[in-house]
Amino acid sequence: MAFVTRQFVRSVSSSSTASAAAKKIIVKHVTVLGGGLMGAGIAQVAAASGHTVMLVDQTDEILAKSKKGIEESLRKVAKKKFAENPKAGDEFVQKTLSSITTTTDAASVVHSTDLVVEAIVENLKVKNELFQRLDKFAAEHTIFASNTSSLQITSIANATTRQDRFAGLHFFNPVPVMKLVEVIKTPMTSQKTFESLVDFTKALGKHPVSCKDTPGFIVNRLLVPYLMEAIRLYERGDASKEDIDTAMKLGAGYPMGPFELLDYVGLDTTKFIIDGWHEMDSKNPLFQPSQSLNQLVAEKKFGKKTGEGYYKHK
Ligand SMILES: NC(=O)c1ccc[n+]([C@@H]2O[C@H](COP(=O)([O-])OP(=O)(O)OC[C@H]3O[C@@H](n4cnc5c(N)ncnc54)[C@H](O)[C@@H]3O)[C@@H](O)[C@H]2O)c1
């Protein structure tokens, strides 16, 4: 089925550029670059919603770990979804896993994919090198998308010759649970690419929102300055971090206070984002660094994942 669809899309793009421009890409086969936290989640939801998935990472060991993580996560989903019918749950897990193939050689697989979703390390040079290389091997119709949280999509797209078929697809952690996907349109992204990605996110059972290629897109642009403002309030001694957390939970109805959330997101991640924005626009008061955040990160206190951040977690 996927083969027929790919052949169809390819023949459309080669025979008639005008009609191809009007037709959206129906994504059936997805290549996910990076089998870490986000890539594994994206591969899982894509496979569970009927797509065939090629998952790529640097070593077979990482890929084996990644696939094991996907299996565990699928078992949790199956337990809830098929509570009354464990056999159907097992079938769902096996069927989904069988739709995911793994490889360490992305260049050899992208010729037959409709969409490449990149979720590798947050480093512009590394992302650019990978996309530049894959651009030469991918099919003409293939859409490239990056899951970057903090880099400009345009600066990644510029490493390729397919800026019109390049966009941002920003998923949220944990991917199988979080409903939102931000679909990021650069000035070069074609309407056809954008609409194809919106359809793809809906096929995953997610809720897409659209945003231009602006720092932080929607969620992080509002969330990170809020977290940084909470840190500044605490650093000035205006209130304790415990009271700030309580205030936002009980007064604003947030499920978590900003310091709890900072420890959950990761202080290293937050510092990385704010440093990147500060470098882009050092005069913006929302993008100013924080002394306590820098200090904690220098001490390798990243929050929940290291056991200590603004709070102790053990
Ligand atoms: N963690 C989050 O909450 C979150 C949320 C949204 C977006 N993102 C973005 O998603 C991307 C991945 O984040 P993550 O948290 O999954 O990172 P991660 O470190 O868990 O996973 C990254 C994976 O990419 C692999 N990798 C690195 N270079 C590679 C290459 N050249 N080819 C193939 N694989 C390669 C690594 O081996 C690793 O398994 C980043 O761009 C990040 O900004 C992260």
The ligand as an SDF file (V2000), in Angstrom:
LIG
                    3D

 44 48  0  0  0  0  0  0  0  0999 V2000
   13.3640   16.7560   25.0670 N   0  0  0  0  0  0  0  0  0  0  0  0
   12.3190   17.5430   24.8570 C   0  0  0  0  0  0  0  0  0  0  0  0
   11.4870   17.7740   25.7360 O   0  0  0  0  0  0  0  0  0  0  0  0
   12.1130   18.1280   23.4860 C   0  0  0  0  0  0  0  0  0  0  0  0
   10.8410   18.6650   23.1530 C   0  0  0  0  0  0  0  0  0  0  0  0
   10.6220   19.1570   21.8590 C   0  0  0  0  0  0  0  0  0  0  0  0
   11.6620   19.1510   20.9420 C   0  0  0  0  0  0  0  0  0  0  0  0
   12.9020   18.6520   21.2850 N   0  0  0  0  0  0  0  0  0  0  0  0
   13.9510   18.6460   20.2690 C   0  0  0  0  0  0  0  0  0  0  0  0
   14.0400   17.3260   19.7400 O   0  0  0  0  0  0  0  0  0  0  0  0
   15.4000   17.0530   19.3560 C   0  0  0  0  0  0  0  0  0  0  0  0
   15.8690   15.7890   20.0580 C   0  0  0  0  0  0  0  0  0  0  0  0
   15.7320   15.9440   21.4420 O   0  0  0  0  0  0  0  0  0  0  0  0
   15.7430   14.6720   22.4250 P   0  0  0  0  0  0  0  0  0  0  0  0
   15.3530   15.1970   23.7460 O   0  0  0  0  0  0  0  0  0  0  0  0
   15.0030   13.5520   21.8190 O   0  0  0  0  0  0  0  0  0  0  0  0
   17.2980   14.3140   22.4290 O   0  0  0  0  0  0  0  0  0  0  0  0
   17.9920   12.9110   22.8240 P   0  0  0  0  0  0  0  0  0  0  0  0
   19.3630   13.2670   23.2340 O   0  0  0  0  0  0  0  0  0  0  0  0
   17.1260   12.1250   23.7300 O   0  0  0  0  0  0  0  0  0  0  0  0
   18.0510   12.1170   21.4310 O   0  0  0  0  0  0  0  0  0  0  0  0
   18.8340   12.5210   20.3410 C   0  0  0  0  0  0  0  0  0  0  0  0
   19.2100   11.2690   19.5630 C   0  0  0  0  0  0  0  0  0  0  0  0
   19.7840   11.6590   18.3200 O   0  0  0  0  0  0  0  0  0  0  0  0
   20.8650   10.7820   18.0420 C   0  0  0  0  0  0  0  0  0  0  0  0
   21.7420   11.4240   17.0720 N   0  0  0  0  0  0  0  0  0  0  0  0
   22.6240   12.4190   17.2880 C   0  0  0  0  0  0  0  0  0  0  0  0
   23.2350   12.7510   16.1250 N   0  0  0  0  0  0  0  0  0  0  0  0
   22.7050   11.9480   15.1700 C   0  0  0  0  0  0  0  0  0  0  0  0
   22.9060   11.7940   13.7760 C   0  0  0  0  0  0  0  0  0  0  0  0
   23.7910   12.5590   13.1280 N   0  0  0  0  0  0  0  0  0  0  0  0
   22.1920   10.8590   13.0960 N   0  0  0  0  0  0  0  0  0  0  0  0
   21.2850   10.0870   13.7410 C   0  0  0  0  0  0  0  0  0  0  0  0
   21.0370   10.1770   15.0740 N   0  0  0  0  0  0  0  0  0  0  0  0
   21.7440   11.0970   15.7680 C   0  0  0  0  0  0  0  0  0  0  0  0
   21.4910   10.5020   19.3990 C   0  0  0  0  0  0  0  0  0  0  0  0
   22.2570    9.3120   19.3740 O   0  0  0  0  0  0  0  0  0  0  0  0
   20.2480   10.4020   20.2980 C   0  0  0  0  0  0  0  0  0  0  0  0
   19.7690    9.0660   20.3880 O   0  0  0  0  0  0  0  0  0  0  0  0
   16.1830   18.3030   19.6880 C   0  0  0  0  0  0  0  0  0  0  0  0
   16.2670   19.1030   18.5240 O   0  0  0  0  0  0  0  0  0  0  0  0
   15.3330   18.9840   20.7490 C   0  0  0  0  0  0  0  0  0  0  0  0
   15.5050   20.3830   20.7680 O   0  0  0  0  0  0  0  0  0  0  0  0
   13.1330   18.1380   22.5360 C   0  0  0  0  0  0  0  0  0  0  0  0
  1  2  1  0
  2  3  2  0
  2  4  1  0
  4  5  1  0
  4 44  2  0
  5  6  2  0
  6  7  1  0
  7  8  2  0
  8  9  1  0
  8 44  1  0
  9 10  1  0
  9 42  1  0
 10 11  1  0
 11 12  1  0
 11 40  1  0
 12 13  1  0
 13 14  1  0
 14 15  2  0
 14 16  1  0
 14 17  1  0
 17 18  1  0
 18 19  2  0
 18 20  1  0
 18 21  1  0
 21 22  1  0
 22 23  1  0
 23 24  1  0
 23 38  1  0
 24 25  1  0
 25 26  1  0
 25 36  1  0
 26 27  1  0
 26 35  1  0
 27 28  2  0
 28 29  1  0
 29 30  1  0
 29 35  2  0
 30 31  1  0
 30 32  2  0
 32 33  1  0
 33 34  2  0
 34 35  1  0
 36 37  1  0
 36 38  1  0
 38 39  1  0
 40 41  1  0
 40 42  1  0
 42 43  1  0
M  CHG  2   8   1  16  -1
M  END
$$$$
